[in-house]
């Protein structure tokens, strides 16, 4: 990956075995947002789209829609 810039916060990586409940809740919340706002135009939808973009997971939207 790209080198970290000085002063930028690091991100702690979720571990499946330790964070399974949180990841499941996050996935369920994301699916709920997508079901109510498929184009992610609402404030929460835009926040979700931005978060996915920041994490480089644009494909996640398509995967969540596919179920």
Sine and cosine of phi, psi and omega as CSV:
sin_phi,cos_phi,sin_psi,cos_psi,sin_omega,cos_omega
0.00,0.00,0.06,-1.00,0.02,-1.00
-0.95,0.32,0.55,-0.84,0.03,-1.00
-0.92,0.40,0.57,-0.82,0.03,-1.00
-0.95,0.31,0.64,-0.77,0.09,-1.00
-0.99,0.16,0.53,-0.85,0.02,-1.00
-0.91,0.42,0.65,-0.76,0.03,-1.00
1.00,0.04,-0.12,0.99,0.04,-1.00
-1.00,0.01,0.66,-0.75,-0.03,-1.00
-0.95,0.32,0.55,-0.84,0.07,-1.00
-1.00,0.05,0.32,-0.95,0.05,-1.00
-0.93,-0.36,0.74,-0.68,0.07,-1.00
-0.99,0.14,0.73,-0.68,-0.03,-1.00
-0.99,0.12,0.74,-0.67,0.06,-1.00
-0.95,0.33,0.66,-0.75,0.09,-1.00
-0.97,-0.25,0.81,-0.59,-0.07,-1.00
-0.77,0.63,-0.75,0.67,-0.09,-1.00
-0.92,0.39,-0.50,0.86,-0.04,-1.00
-1.00,-0.03,-0.41,0.91,-0.13,-0.99
-0.84,-0.54,0.37,0.93,-0.08,-1.00
-0.84,0.55,-0.68,0.73,-0.02,-1.00
-0.90,0.43,-0.67,0.74,0.01,-1.00
-0.92,0.40,-0.66,0.75,0.00,-1.00
-0.91,0.42,-0.62,0.78,0.03,-1.00
-0.91,0.41,-0.67,0.74,0.03,-1.00
-0.90,0.44,-0.66,0.75,0.01,-1.00
-0.90,0.43,-0.67,0.74,0.04,-1.00
-0.89,0.46,-0.69,0.73,0.02,-1.00
-0.89,0.45,-0.67,0.74,0.04,-1.00
-0.89,0.45,-0.68,0.74,0.00,-1.00
-0.89,0.45,-0.66,0.75,0.03,-1.00
-0.90,0.43,-0.63,0.77,0.02,-1.00
-0.89,0.46,-0.71,0.70,0.04,-1.00
-0.86,0.51,-0.71,0.70,-0.01,-1.00
-0.90,0.44,-0.58,0.81,-0.01,-1.00
-0.93,0.36,-0.54,0.84,-0.01,-1.00
-1.00,0.04,-0.43,0.90,-0.11,-0.99
-0.59,-0.81,0.95,0.31,-0.11,-0.99
-0.84,0.54,-0.50,0.87,-0.01,-1.00
-1.00,-0.04,0.05,1.00,0.02,-1.00
0.80,0.59,0.77,0.64,-0.01,-1.00
-0.99,-0.11,-0.33,0.94,0.00,-1.00
-0.95,0.31,0.15,-0.99,0.02,-1.00
-0.87,0.50,-0.70,0.71,0.02,-1.00
-0.93,0.38,-0.62,0.78,0.04,-1.00
-0.88,0.47,-0.69,0.72,0.04,-1.00
-0.90,0.44,-0.63,0.78,0.02,-1.00
-0.90,0.43,-0.65,0.76,0.03,-1.00
-0.90,0.43,-0.69,0.72,0.01,-1.00
-0.88,0.48,-0.68,0.73,0.02,-1.00
-0.89,0.45,-0.69,0.72,0.01,-1.00
-0.88,0.47,-0.70,0.71,0.03,-1.00
-0.88,0.48,-0.66,0.76,0.02,-1.00
-0.89,0.46,-0.73,0.69,-0.03,-1.00
-0.87,0.49,-0.55,0.83,0.01,-1.00
-1.00,-0.01,0.08,1.00,0.05,-1.00
0.92,0.39,0.57,0.82,-0.08,-1.00
-0.86,-0.51,0.69,0.72,0.00,-1.00
-0.83,0.56,-0.54,0.84,0.01,-1.00
-0.91,0.42,-0.38,0.92,-0.05,-1.00
-0.87,0.49,-0.58,0.82,0.01,-1.00
-0.87,0.48,-0.73,0.69,0.01,-1.00
-0.91,0.42,-0.61,0.79,0.02,-1.00
-0.92,0.40,-0.66,0.75,0.02,-1.00
-0.90,0.43,-0.64,0.76,0.02,-1.00
-0.90,0.44,-0.60,0.80,-0.02,-1.00
-0.93,0.36,-0.42,0.91,0.03,-1.00
0.96,0.28,0.00,0.00,0.00,0.00
